[in-house]
Amino acid sequence: MEKEDIVFSRNTVEFVTVAAEFCAYLERTNEHQRKEFVETLLKLLPLLYIKAQMLPDEERINDEDMEDFVTEDSYEVLRMTIYDLLADKDAYLDVFVAEMKYSDTPVSKSISEDLADIYQDIKNFVCLFQLGINETMHDAIIECNEHFRQFWGQTLVNTLRALHDIRYSTNLDEEEEDNE
């Protein structure tokens, strides 16, 4: 498959669409109540995972590092906004981390940090793709697929489990009423 075919393939276009929506949704975190935020992410994250699995597994064209668009400040603002919304529901126990092998105690993770980590990779991808340069778009797809397999795919699944627990182990409807 030629690089233009990868860049404009149906699977790529669908992934870009879901990725852009995921980023836009997180960027509007402060506009949402906890229940709506959790329920929407329970729909968006599986879709993002499915679409990422369909990205092509090919070689990059260029060896240069890809440009980063997400700054430390914008990462931290997003993380804190999500943390503020989730509050006492942000932390969860994770068993799929390397440190767990050497620990007698569970490892605590943060949904807000996990979502910010996923966002950082996805947002960098979307911004690179929006440049409209075929070779850059091609390499952005390949790098995003590599990062999905190595990093944020597992993080997404773990976060999804934690969000599922928030949604179905607590009564978010009662929490919403208490906050009004």
N, C-alpha and C positions, 0 to 999 in steps of 0.2 A: 504494500500500500504506500503510495507517495505521501509526502508530508502534507500536501493540500487535502488529500483524502482524509487523513487523520484529523486535521484541523477542522474541517467542515463536515465530518461524519455525523450521523444522527446521534450516536452515543455521546460524542463530544458536545454537541449543541445542547442536548438534554442535560448533561452534567453542568455545563456553564450556566444554564437557566436556573437549575436548582441551587448551584453554588452562589449565584448572585442574589437569589431570594433569601438564602440562609444568612448571608452577610447583611443584607438590608434589614432583615428582621432583627438580628442582634443589635444593629445600629439604632434601632427604635425600641430597645428594651425598656427605657424609661416611660414609654407610652402604654405599657401593659401592666395588668394585674398578674400576680403570681400564677393563678390558675390558668389563665389564658396563655401565658408564656410557656408553662410546662406542657400544656396540652398541644400547643402548636409545635413545640420542639419534638414531642413524641411522634409527630407526623413528618416533620422536616428531616430529622436525623436519619431515620431508616431510608428515606428516599435519597438522601445524600450518599449514604453508604451503598445502596444498590447502584446508583449511577456511577459512583467512583469505581466499583468493581468492573464496570464495563469499559473503562478507559483502556486504550491500547498499551501493550507492554512492548515498547520498542526502544531503540537507542536514540540518544540526544544527537542533535546536529552539531551544536557548539559545546565546548567544554567550559566556557566562562560561567561564573556564578550568575544566577538570576538576580535581578534587582528586587530589593525588598521595599514595599510601600507602607507597611504597618510599622509605625514607630513605637518605641518603648512607651511613650506617653499615651498614644492612642490605645495601645494594648492595655495599659493599666487603667485607663478611664473605662474602657469596656468591661474589664474584669470587675472593677469596683461597682459599676452600675448593675451588673448581674448579681454580684454578691449582695448588694443592698436590697435587691428584689427578693432573692431567695432567703436571705437572713439566716435563721437557724436551720434551714434545710440545705444549706450549701455543702456542708461536709458529708462525706460518705466513706465507708470502709471499702477498700479495694484489695482483692486477692491476686490480681493479675499484674503485679509489679515485681521486678527482680529482687528488690529489697526484702520481699516477703519470705524468700528462701532462708534468710539469715536472721529472721526476727521471730520472737515468741509472741509479739503483740501485733495486732492488725495495723495496716498502714492506712492513714487517713488521707483522703483526696478531696479536692474542691471542684464542684461542678463549674463554678465561675472561672476558675483557672483552666479547667479542661476545655470549656467552650471558647475561652479566649485563645487558647493554643490552636484549636481547630480553626477558629476564625482567622488567625494570623496566616496560616498556610493557605486557606481558601481565598482570603482577600488578596494576598499577594498574587495568587494564580489569576483571579478575576482581573486584577489591574494589569497584569502582563498580557492577558488575552485581549483586553480592551485596546492595547497599543495597535493592534491590527497588522502586525508584522508576522508574516507566515512562519518564518523560522523561529521567532520568539514564541509565538503561540504553540508551535509544535513542541518546543523544548519545555514550555510551561506545563503542557499536558503530561509529558513524560515525567517531569519532576514532581508534579502533583500526585501522579500515580505511585511513584517511588515513596513519597512521604506518606501517602495513604497506607501503603503496605507496611512501612517501617514504624510509623508513629501514630498518626491521628486516626487511623482506622480502629485500632484497639481502644484508643481513648474515647472515640465516639461510642463504641459499644458499651464501655464501662459507664460512661455518662448517661447513656440511654437507660441502663439498668437503674441508676440512681434516680433519674427522673421518673421512671416507672414506679419506683418505690414511693416517691413523693406523691404522685398522682393517686395511687391505689392503696397506699398504706395509711394515708392521712385523709381527713375530710377537708379538701380544699374549699368546698362550698361553705362550710361553717367558718373557716378562716376568713374567707372573703366577707362574710356577714359581720364578723367581729371587727374587721378593719374599717367598716363603713361608719 
